[in-house]
Amino acid sequence: MFAAFLVLFHNMSVSSLGVWTERAAGSSENITEEDPGHHPSVIMYWSLSVAIFSIGGMVSSFLVGFVGDLKGRVKGMLMVNVLAVAAGLLMGLCKMWKPHIMVISGRAVMGFYCGLASGLVPMYIGEIAPKAYRGALGALHQLAVVIGILISQVIGLDFALGNDKMWPLLLGLSGAPAILQSLLLPLCPESPRYLYILLGKEQEARQSLCRLKGPYDPTMDLEEMRREKEEANKEARVSIFSLICSSVYRKQLVVALMMHLSQQLSGINAIFYYSTAIFSRAGVSHPVYATIGVGVINMIFTMVSVALVDRAGRRTLTLVGLGGMCCCAVAMTVGLKLQNEYSWMSYVSMSAIFLFVSFFEIGPGPIPWFIVAELFSQGPRPAAIALAGCCNWTCNFIIGMTFQYIQDWLGSYVFILFAVLLLGFVLFIYFRVPETKGKSFEEIAAIFHKGRWIPTDNSELQELKSSTNA
């Protein structure tokens, strides 16, 4: 939970970059006092600060499997905390030397850290979670993310830390959770699957299971791991390159990548981009507080997802979420197009924002992060998580760099593009994504092994499982 919380706690630096650019603008002798925020050098620094974070995540996501297998899940997360602390120090002490260089460097290091953490955390949670609660525990990753965003929005207000005097502290605090995590994470046991399947340490895996679940007989869990280990031993080491080229894992890989594409190409970042402007047009006197309200909705419906994901299922919640977002995107387009003619249309747009965010957090927000760990067995899992993470970060970067141009081109019709994409994702998930709720990793592998995407019933699933073991 603490590792997940740290992944997006860097949003404090995003929230305060506006303060930083104003200070950078004001301190430059070549910038006009009339409109410093639009000086080309400030725009360049801003764009580079935004881009460098995603680039860091893209690069480091390829190292998730290497770090996780070399050092273990827990020690790997502890080790990369050094990067978060270093990034916090670079940004927090930026006034001691060229602030723009210090902040951009800190953003790069923090991005590199987050690329690793956003892979290691779901991997660890997916491996230690009981089958019945794997979805809820996996969704805690996204809950920690949205809590981090909400906290950063609140403490980034002018009367808190988002002002001329306190903004370096605001930036530096992004490294604080790493210190807290470093103190508490040693209390967590190492992944028993890592210990048994990768290292062959059965006794240590048994002890880890007992630490996780309390006093109980771990024989059944160890037997499941033994079968998975036997299957893994039949295959060669799965690297990222071999995962891409292998036809054995192609269906799982397509599902994993499409789930992450559905998250990043859903338009959620565009919604946050538009929200303050829409609230202003609706006559909200302090639109920034309305935007924080969106963050609160974000958190509440992520909690709803945590409660429902192991009951309703991953596939169902994702379909409901994407379908609802598609309808909201259409409503948003209508509201933006007609708000100059009908003032009440601004309230349609506002309602669409709140509903869009709600549907996103019900399924498409949290589920892609942990479903990848469910789709793959122990051997290809690290490589799959690394590849899916890189896909996520790359899409994040592309959307961040191109959305302004798309918005200028399409105007008020920009959300129609996202509506079309969302409809496509709904169709793909309906026909191609199996339900993983309540299934073991072995059972999930059996679904893809026989070449059928979605078994029709539990009896067929057991038949697939039996034939796979034969």
C-alpha positions as CSV (number, residue, x, y, z in Angstrom):
1,M,0.0,0.0,0.0
2,F,2.8,2.4,0.9
3,A,4.7,1.6,-2.3
4,A,1.5,2.2,-4.4
5,F,0.9,5.4,-2.6
6,L,4.3,6.7,-3.5
7,V,3.9,5.8,-7.2
8,L,1.8,8.9,-8.0
9,F,2.6,11.0,-5.0
10,H,4.9,12.8,-7.4
11,N,1.8,14.6,-8.5
12,M,2.8,17.2,-5.9
13,S,5.5,18.2,-8.2
14,V,3.0,18.4,-11.1
15,S,0.7,20.6,-9.1
16,S,3.4,23.0,-8.1
17,L,5.2,23.2,-11.5
18,G,2.9,26.2,-12.3
19,V,4.3,28.0,-9.3
20,W,7.8,27.0,-10.3
21,T,7.4,28.3,-13.8
22,E,6.1,31.6,-12.6
23,R,9.1,32.0,-10.3
24,A,11.5,30.9,-13.2
25,A,9.8,33.4,-15.5
26,G,10.0,36.2,-13.0
27,S,13.7,35.6,-12.3
28,S,14.7,35.7,-16.0
29,E,16.0,39.0,-17.2
30,N,14.8,38.4,-20.8
31,I,11.1,37.8,-19.8
32,T,8.6,40.5,-20.0
33,E,6.7,41.3,-16.8
34,E,3.4,41.6,-18.7
35,D,3.0,37.9,-19.5
36,P,6.0,35.9,-18.1
37,G,4.1,32.6,-18.2
38,H,3.9,32.6,-22.0
39,H,7.6,33.3,-22.7
40,P,9.1,30.7,-25.0
41,S,11.7,29.6,-22.5
42,V,9.1,29.1,-19.8
43,I,7.0,27.0,-22.1
44,M,10.0,25.0,-23.1
45,Y,10.9,24.3,-19.4
46,W,7.4,23.4,-18.7
47,S,7.1,21.0,-21.6
48,L,10.4,19.4,-20.8
49,S,9.5,19.0,-17.2
50,V,6.2,17.2,-18.2
51,A,7.9,15.1,-20.9
52,I,10.9,14.0,-18.9
53,F,8.8,12.3,-16.2
54,S,7.1,10.1,-18.7
55,I,10.3,9.3,-20.5
56,G,11.9,8.2,-17.3
57,G,9.0,5.9,-16.7
58,M,9.2,4.5,-20.2
59,V,12.9,3.7,-19.8
60,S,12.8,2.2,-16.3
61,S,9.7,0.1,-17.0
62,F,11.9,-2.3,-19.0
63,L,14.0,-2.9,-15.9
64,V,11.1,-4.1,-13.7
65,G,11.6,-7.8,-14.4
66,F,15.3,-7.6,-14.0
67,V,15.1,-5.7,-10.6
68,G,12.3,-7.9,-9.3
69,D,14.0,-11.2,-10.1
70,L,17.5,-10.1,-9.1
71,K,16.7,-8.6,-5.7
72,G,13.3,-9.9,-5.0
73,R,10.0,-8.0,-4.8
74,V,10.5,-6.5,-1.4
75,K,14.2,-5.7,-1.6
76,G,13.6,-4.4,-5.1
77,M,11.1,-1.9,-3.9
78,L,13.4,-0.9,-1.0
79,M,16.3,-0.4,-3.3
80,V,14.5,1.9,-5.8
81,N,13.4,4.1,-2.9
82,V,16.8,5.7,-3.1
83,L,15.7,7.2,-6.4
84,A,12.6,8.8,-4.9
85,V,14.6,10.4,-2.1
86,A,17.2,11.7,-4.5
87,A,14.5,13.2,-6.7
88,G,12.8,14.9,-3.7
89,L,16.2,16.4,-2.6
90,L,16.9,17.7,-6.1
91,M,13.6,19.4,-6.3
92,G,13.3,20.5,-2.7
93,L,16.8,22.1,-2.8
94,C,16.4,23.6,-6.3
95,K,16.9,27.2,-5.1
96,M,20.4,26.4,-4.1
97,W,21.4,26.2,-7.8
98,K,19.7,26.8,-11.2
99,P,16.1,25.9,-10.3
100,H,15.0,24.8,-13.8
101,I,17.8,22.3,-14.1
102,M,17.3,21.0,-10.6
103,V,13.6,20.5,-11.0
104,I,13.8,18.9,-14.5
105,S,16.6,16.6,-13.2
106,G,14.4,15.7,-10.2
107,R,11.4,15.0,-12.4
108,A,13.6,12.7,-14.6
109,V,14.8,10.7,-11.6
110,M,11.3,10.5,-10.1
111,G,9.9,9.3,-13.4
112,F,12.6,6.6,-13.5
113,Y,11.6,5.6,-10.0
114,C,7.8,5.5,-10.8
115,G,8.4,3.3,-13.8
116,L,10.0,0.7,-11.6
117,A,7.5,1.1,-8.7
118,S,4.4,0.9,-10.9
119,G,5.6,-2.5,-12.0
120,L,7.0,-3.9,-8.8
121,V,4.0,-3.0,-6.7
122,P,1.3,-4.8,-8.7
123,M,3.7,-7.8,-9.2
124,Y,4.2,-8.1,-5.5
125,I,0.5,-7.6,-4.6
126,G,-0.6,-10.1,-7.3
127,E,1.7,-12.8,-6.0
128,I,0.9,-12.5,-2.3
129,A,-2.9,-11.8,-2.5
130,P,-5.3,-14.7,-1.7
131,K,-7.3,-15.7,-4.8
132,A,-10.6,-14.5,-3.2
133,Y,-9.2,-11.0,-2.5
134,R,-6.7,-10.6,-5.3
135,G,-8.8,-8.0,-7.1
136,A,-9.5,-5.9,-4.1
137,L,-5.9,-5.9,-3.0
138,G,-4.8,-5.1,-6.5
139,A,-7.1,-2.2,-6.7
140,L,-5.5,-0.7,-3.6
141,H,-2.7,0.3,-6.0
142,Q,-5.0,2.7,-7.8
143,L,-6.6,3.9,-4.5
144,A,-3.2,4.9,-3.3
145,V,-2.6,6.7,-6.5
146,V,-5.8,8.8,-6.3
147,I,-5.2,9.5,-2.6
148,G,-1.8,10.9,-3.6
149,I,-3.3,13.0,-6.3
150,L,-5.9,14.4,-3.9
151,I,-3.4,15.2,-1.2
152,S,-1.2,17.0,-3.8
153,Q,-4.1,19.0,-5.0
154,V,-5.0,20.2,-1.5
155,I,-1.5,21.0,-0.3
156,G,-0.7,22.6,-3.6
157,L,-3.3,25.4,-3.0
158,D,-1.9,28.9,-2.5
159,F,-2.7,29.2,1.2
160,A,-0.9,25.9,1.9
161,L,2.4,25.1,0.1
162,G,1.6,26.3,-3.5
163,N,3.0,29.9,-3.0
164,D,6.1,31.9,-3.6
165,K,7.8,30.9,-0.3
166,M,6.8,27.3,0.1
167,W,6.9,25.8,-3.4
168,P,10.4,24.1,-3.0
169,L,9.1,22.3,0.1
170,L,6.0,21.2,-1.9
171,L,8.3,19.7,-4.5
172,G,10.6,18.1,-2.0
173,L,7.8,16.3,-0.2
174,S,7.4,14.0,-3.1
175,G,10.3,12.0,-1.7
176,A,8.9,11.8,1.8
177,P,6.8,8.6,1.4
178,A,9.9,6.7,0.2
179,I,11.4,7.3,3.7
180,L,8.2,6.0,5.4
181,Q,8.1,3.0,3.1
182,S,11.7,2.2,3.8
183,L,10.9,2.0,7.5
184,L,7.7,-0.1,7.1
185,L,8.4,-2.4,4.1
186,P,10.9,-4.6,5.9
187,L,7.9,-5.8,8.0
188,C,6.4,-7.3,4.9
189,P,7.4,-10.9,3.9
190,E,8.9,-11.7,0.5
191,S,6.6,-13.1,-2.1
192,P,6.3,-16.9,-1.5
193,R,5.9,-17.5,-5.3
194,Y,9.2,-15.7,-5.9
195,L,10.9,-17.7,-3.1
196,Y,9.6,-21.1,-4.2
197,I,9.2,-20.9,-8.0
198,L,12.2,-18.8,-8.9
199,L,14.6,-19.6,-6.0
200,G,13.4,-23.1,-5.1
201,K,13.3,-22.2,-1.3
202,E,10.3,-24.2,-0.2
203,Q,10.9,-23.8,3.5
204,E,11.2,-20.0,3.2
205,A,8.1,-19.9,1.0
206,R,6.2,-21.8,3.7
207,Q,7.3,-19.4,6.4
208,S,6.3,-16.4,4.1
209,L,2.9,-17.9,3.6
210,C,2.4,-18.3,7.3
211,R,3.5,-14.7,7.9
212,L,1.0,-13.5,5.3
213,K,-2.0,-15.7,6.3
214,G,-1.4,-16.6,9.9
215,P,-1.1,-20.1,11.3
216,Y,-2.5,-22.5,8.7
217,D,-1.5,-25.5,6.6
218,P,0.1,-24.1,3.4
219,T,0.2,-27.5,1.7
220,M,-2.4,-26.6,-1.0
221,D,-0.8,-23.3,-1.8
222,L,2.6,-24.9,-2.1
223,E,1.2,-27.7,-4.3
224,E,-0.2,-25.1,-6.7
225,M,3.2,-23.4,-6.8
226,R,4.9,-26.7,-7.4
227,R,2.7,-27.4,-10.5
228,E,3.4,-23.8,-11.7
229,K,7.1,-24.4,-11.1
230,E,7.0,-27.6,-13.1
231,E,5.4,-25.8,-16.0
232,A,7.9,-23.0,-15.8
233,N,10.8,-25.4,-15.8
234,K,9.6,-26.8,-19.2
235,E,10.0,-23.4,-20.8
236,A,13.1,-21.3,-21.6
237,R,13.7,-18.1,-19.7
238,V,11.1,-15.6,-21.0
239,S,12.6,-12.2,-21.8
240,I,10.8,-9.2,-23.2
241,F,11.9,-9.9,-26.7
242,S,10.9,-13.6,-26.5
243,L,7.6,-12.6,-25.0
244,I,6.9,-10.4,-28.0
245,C,7.9,-13.0,-30.5
246,S,6.4,-16.1,-28.9
247,S,3.0,-17.2,-30.1
248,V,2.4,-19.1,-26.8
249,Y,1.7,-15.9,-24.8
250,R,0.4,-13.7,-27.7
251,K,-3.2,-13.7,-26.6
252,Q,-2.4,-12.8,-23.0
253,L,0.0,-10.1,-24.2
254,V,-2.6,-8.6,-26.5
255,V,-5.2,-8.5,-23.7
256,A,-2.7,-7.0,-21.3
257,L,-1.6,-4.2,-23.7
258,M,-5.2,-3.5,-24.8
259,M,-6.2,-3.1,-21.1
260,H,-3.5,-0.5,-20.6
261,L,-4.3,1.2,-23.9
262,S,-8.0,1.5,-22.8
263,Q,-6.8,3.2,-19.6
264,Q,-4.5,5.8,-21.2
265,L,-6.5,6.4,-24.4
266,S,-9.8,6.8,-22.6
267,G,-9.5,10.6,-22.4
268,I,-9.2,10.7,-18.6
269,N,-6.2,13.1,-18.9
270,A,-8.2,15.3,-21.3
271,I,-11.0,15.4,-18.7
272,F,-8.7,16.7,-16.0
273,Y,-7.2,19.2,-18.6
274,Y,-10.7,20.6,-19.4
275,S,-12.3,20.5,-15.9
276,T,-11.2,23.8,-14.5
277,A,-12.1,25.7,-17.7
278,I,-15.5,24.0,-17.8
279,F,-16.2,24.8,-14.1
280,S,-15.2,28.5,-14.8
281,R,-17.7,28.7,-17.7
282,A,-20.4,27.3,-15.5
283,G,-20.0,30.2,-13.1
284,V,-18.2,28.4,-10.3
285,S,-16.4,31.2,-8.4
286,H,-13.5,29.0,-7.4
287,P,-13.1,26.3,-10.1
288,V,-9.9,24.9,-8.5
289,Y,-12.1,23.7,-5.6
290,A,-14.4,22.0,-8.0
291,T,-11.4,20.3,-9.5
292,I,-10.5,19.1,-6.1
293,G,-14.1,17.8,-5.8
294,V,-13.4,15.7,-8.9
295,G,-10.4,14.3,-7.0
296,V,-12.7,13.4,-4.1
297,I,-15.1,11.6,-6.5
298,N,-12.0,9.9,-7.9
299,M,-11.1,8.5,-4.5
300,I,-14.7,7.5,-3.5
301,F,-15.3,5.5,-6.7
302,T,-11.9,3.8,-6.4
303,M,-13.1,2.6,-3.0
304,V,-16.3,1.3,-4.7
305,S,-14.1,-0.6,-7.2
306,V,-12.1,-2.1,-4.3
307,A,-15.4,-3.3,-2.8
308,L,-16.9,-4.7,-6.0
309,V,-14.0,-6.1,-8.0
310,D,-14.0,-9.5,-6.4
311,R,-17.8,-9.7,-6.5
312,A,-18.7,-8.3,-9.9
313,G,-15.5,-9.3,-11.6
314,R,-12.8,-7.5,-13.6
315,R,-14.4,-8.0,-17.0
316,T,-17.8,-6.7,-15.9
317,L,-16.5,-3.6,-14.1
318,T,-14.2,-2.7,-17.0
319,L,-17.1,-3.0,-19.5
320,V,-19.4,-0.9,-17.3
321,G,-16.7,1.7,-16.8
322,L,-15.7,2.0,-20.5
323,G,-19.3,2.0,-21.6
324,G,-20.3,4.7,-19.1
325,M,-17.2,6.8,-20.1
326,C,-18.2,6.5,-23.8
327,C,-21.7,7.9,-23.0
328,C,-20.2,10.7,-20.9
329,A,-17.8,11.6,-23.7
330,V,-20.7,12.1,-26.0
331,A,-22.5,14.2,-23.4
332,M,-19.4,16.2,-22.9
333,T,-19.2,17.0,-26.7
334,V,-22.9,18.1,-26.7
335,G,-22.3,20.3,-23.7
336,L,-19.2,21.9,-25.1
337,K,-20.8,22.5,-28.5
338,L,-24.0,24.1,-27.2
339,Q,-22.8,25.9,-24.0
340,N,-22.6,29.2,-25.8
341,E,-26.2,29.0,-27.0
342,Y,-27.6,27.5,-23.8
343,S,-26.0,28.4,-20.5
344,W,-27.4,25.3,-18.7
345,M,-25.3,23.1,-21.0
346,S,-22.3,24.0,-18.9
347,Y,-23.9,22.0,-16.1
348,V,-24.3,19.1,-18.5
349,S,-20.6,19.2,-19.1
350,M,-19.9,19.4,-15.3
351,S,-22.1,16.4,-14.6
352,A,-20.4,14.5,-17.5
353,I,-17.0,15.2,-15.9
354,F,-18.0,13.8,-12.5
355,L,-19.7,10.8,-14.1
356,F,-16.7,10.2,-16.5
357,V,-14.3,10.1,-13.6
358,S,-16.6,7.9,-11.6
359,F,-16.9,5.3,-14.4
360,F,-13.1,5.4,-14.9
361,E,-12.3,4.5,-11.3
362,I,-14.9,1.7,-11.2
363,G,-12.9,-0.3,-13.7
364,P,-10.5,1.1,-16.3
365,G,-8.5,3.0,-13.7
366,P,-7.5,0.2,-11.2
367,I,-7.9,-3.0,-13.1
368,P,-5.2,-2.8,-15.8
369,W,-2.5,-2.5,-13.2
370,F,-3.1,-5.8,-11.6
371,I,-4.8,-7.9,-14.2
372,V,-1.5,-8.3,-16.1
373,A,-0.1,-10.2,-13.1
374,E,-3.1,-12.5,-13.2
375,L,-2.9,-13.3,-16.9
376,F,0.7,-14.7,-16.8
377,S,2.4,-17.4,-14.9
378,Q,5.5,-16.9,-12.9
379,G,8.0,-17.2,-15.8
380,P,6.7,-14.6,-18.2
381,R,5.1,-12.4,-15.5
382,P,8.0,-9.9,-14.9
383,A,8.5,-9.4,-18.7
384,A,4.8,-8.9,-19.3
385,I,4.4,-6.4,-16.5
386,A,7.5,-4.5,-17.8
387,L,6.1,-4.4,-21.4
388,A,2.6,-3.4,-20.3
389,G,4.1,-0.7,-18.1
390,C,6.1,0.7,-21.0
391,C,3.0,0.7,-23.1
392,N,1.2,2.7,-20.4
393,W,4.0,5.2,-19.9
394,T,4.4,5.6,-23.7
395,C,0.7,6.4,-24.2
396,N,0.8,8.8,-21.3
397,F,3.7,10.6,-23.0
398,I,2.0,10.7,-26.4
399,I,-1.3,12.0,-25.0
400,G,0.6,14.6,-23.0
401,M,2.5,15.8,-26.0
402,T,-0.2,15.7,-28.6
403,F,-3.5,16.5,-26.9
404,Q,-3.2,20.2,-27.2
405,Y,-2.7,19.8,-31.0
406,I,-5.7,17.4,-31.2
407,Q,-7.8,19.8,-29.2
408,D,-6.8,22.7,-31.5
409,W,-7.7,20.6,-34.5
410,L,-11.0,19.2,-33.3
411,G,-12.2,21.9,-30.9
412,S,-15.4,21.0,-29.1
413,Y,-15.5,17.6,-30.9
414,V,-12.3,16.4,-29.3
415,F,-14.2,14.0,-27.0
416,I,-15.9,12.3,-30.0
417,L,-12.5,10.9,-30.8
418,F,-12.3,9.4,-27.3
419,A,-15.9,8.1,-27.6
420,V,-14.9,6.1,-30.7
421,L,-11.8,4.7,-29.0
422,L,-13.9,3.8,-25.9
423,L,-16.5,2.0,-28.1
424,G,-13.7,0.0,-29.7
425,F,-12.3,-1.0,-26.3
426,V,-15.7,-2.1,-25.1
427,L,-16.1,-4.4,-28.1
428,F,-12.6,-5.9,-27.7
429,I,-13.0,-6.6,-24.0
430,Y,-16.5,-8.1,-24.5
431,F,-15.3,-10.6,-27.1
432,R,-11.7,-11.2,-26.1
433,V,-11.0,-10.7,-22.4
434,P,-11.8,-13.6,-20.0
435,E,-13.0,-13.2,-16.4
436,T,-10.2,-13.9,-14.0
437,K,-12.2,-13.4,-10.8
438,G,-11.7,-16.3,-8.3
439,K,-9.4,-18.3,-10.7
440,S,-5.9,-19.5,-9.9
441,F,-3.0,-18.6,-12.2
442,E,-3.1,-22.2,-13.5
443,E,-6.8,-21.9,-14.4
444,I,-6.3,-18.6,-16.2
445,A,-3.4,-20.1,-18.2
446,A,-5.7,-23.0,-19.2
447,I,-8.2,-20.6,-20.8
448,F,-5.6,-19.3,-23.2
449,H,-3.8,-22.6,-23.6
450,K,-6.7,-24.2,-25.4
451,G,-7.2,-21.2,-27.8
452,R,-10.5,-20.0,-26.5
453,W,-10.8,-16.5,-25.1
454,I,-13.8,-17.0,-22.8
455,P,-15.0,-20.4,-21.5
456,T,-18.7,-20.7,-21.5
457,D,-19.0,-22.1,-17.9
458,N,-17.1,-23.4,-15.0
459,S,-17.4,-27.1,-16.1
460,E,-15.6,-26.2,-19.4
461,L,-13.0,-24.3,-17.4
462,Q,-12.3,-27.4,-15.4
463,E,-12.1,-29.5,-18.6
464,L,-9.6,-27.1,-20.0
465,K,-7.6,-27.2,-16.8
466,S,-7.6,-31.0,-16.7
467,S,-6.5,-31.3,-20.4
468,T,-3.7,-28.8,-19.8
469,N,-2.3,-30.8,-16.9
470,A,-2.5,-34.1,-18.9
